[in-house]
Amino acid sequence: MLIEHQIGERQARAANAVAQVLAKPAGSPWGDYKIKSASGKIYRVAMRGPGVFENYCSCPDFAVNTLGTCKHIEAMLERLRKRRGKALETTAYKRSRASLALRYAETIEVRLNLPASPSPALQSIAAKFFNPDGLLPREQYRQFAQILDALRNADDRAIVYSDVPEHIEWENEVAEGLDLERKLLAKLKRGQDPTAGVLKTSLLPYQVQGILFAACRGRVVLADDMGLGKTVQALAATELLRRRKGIERVLVVARRPSNISGRRRLRSSRTNRRR
């Protein structure tokens, strides 16, 4: 019910979501659109069909909501239904070239979309690297450069949407970090400290684990209880990232505990009363 509710909210907001259609395909309701949103931002909307997960929008909401739609897509579907009526449901989108796009669902997947009449070379690529649904298995992500070269050679007009390389790069970076973490944890298990020399202080085994977790996993939260050394773990993880990834700047966001600020406010009020 939650998914239906979220989609319903976007359908309700769709009425005023698109201020202007700046570019549209010729001769077909399905194709690539360029729209100006009500907020004045420009987005690319790829309309492929009336179903969920068939379409794409470059807006931030579409990239994170995992619903397969957004208010801009719903707005364009409503416009197309008003103009085409029931005929819209029976009008199929015919691809003239191959494309690599992300499928935003519960998990983000890379999907190969073949044209209506794929060449033998494209069919070979699909069979070699992709599963029967056209999705790229995770174990093939590290072969993405090879896959991209093969796709370009088979179809020099193939479209590769810009969020695909970004997603592949991020996933490969995460996989690389997990591999490194496993190797360093194995050293720790053998009695070796993989963080030796990172800081001029001795670290406890659980702190070393936390450091490796923070330095190798990408986006994480260190959630140890107070007094267990989150600060020293963060410092060591930062130094490991500097050595491993060459980072140059670190932003530290800290929140003062409410009980401390409360004591300070109480002390301040007492001081004011004395005066």
Stockholm file with secondary structure:
# STOCKHOLM 1.0

chainA/1-275         MLIEHQIGERQARAANAVAQVLAKPAGSPWGDYKIKSASGKIYRVAMRGPGVFENYCSCPDFAVNTLGTCKHIEAMLERLRKRRGKALETTAYKRSRASLALRYAETIEVRLNLPASPSPALQSIAAKFFNPDGLLPREQYRQFAQILDALRNADDRAIVYSDVPEHIEWENEVAEGLDLERKLLAKLKRGQDPTAGVLKTSLLPYQVQGILFAACRGRVVLADDMGLGKTVQALAATELLRRRKGIERVLVVARRPSNISGRRRLRSSRTNRRR
#=GR chainA/1-275 SS CHHHHHHHHHHHHGGGTEEEEEECCSSCSSEEEEEEETTSCEEEEEECCSSTTSCEECSHHHHHHCSSCCHHHHHHHHHHHHHHTTHHHHCCCCCSSCEEEEEESSSEEEEEECCSSCCHHHHHHHHHHSCTTSBCCGGGGGGHHHHHHHHHHHCTTCEECTHHHHHHHHHHHHHHHHHHHHHHHHHHHTTCCTTTTSSSSCCCHHHHHHHHHHHHSSSCCCCCCTTSCHHHHHHHHHHHHHHHHCCCCCCCCCCCCHHHHHHHHHHHHHHHHHC
#=GC SS_cons         CHHHHHHHHHHHHGGGTEEEEEECCSSCSSEEEEEEETTSCEEEEEECCSSTTSCEECSHHHHHHCSSCCHHHHHHHHHHHHHHTTHHHHCCCCCSSCEEEEEESSSEEEEEECCSSCCHHHHHHHHHHSCTTSBCCGGGGGGHHHHHHHHHHHCTTCEECTHHHHHHHHHHHHHHHHHHHHHHHHHHHTTCCTTTTSSSSCCCHHHHHHHHHHHHSSSCCCCCCTTSCHHHHHHHHHHHHHHHHCCCCCCCCCCCCHHHHHHHHHHHHHHHHHC
//
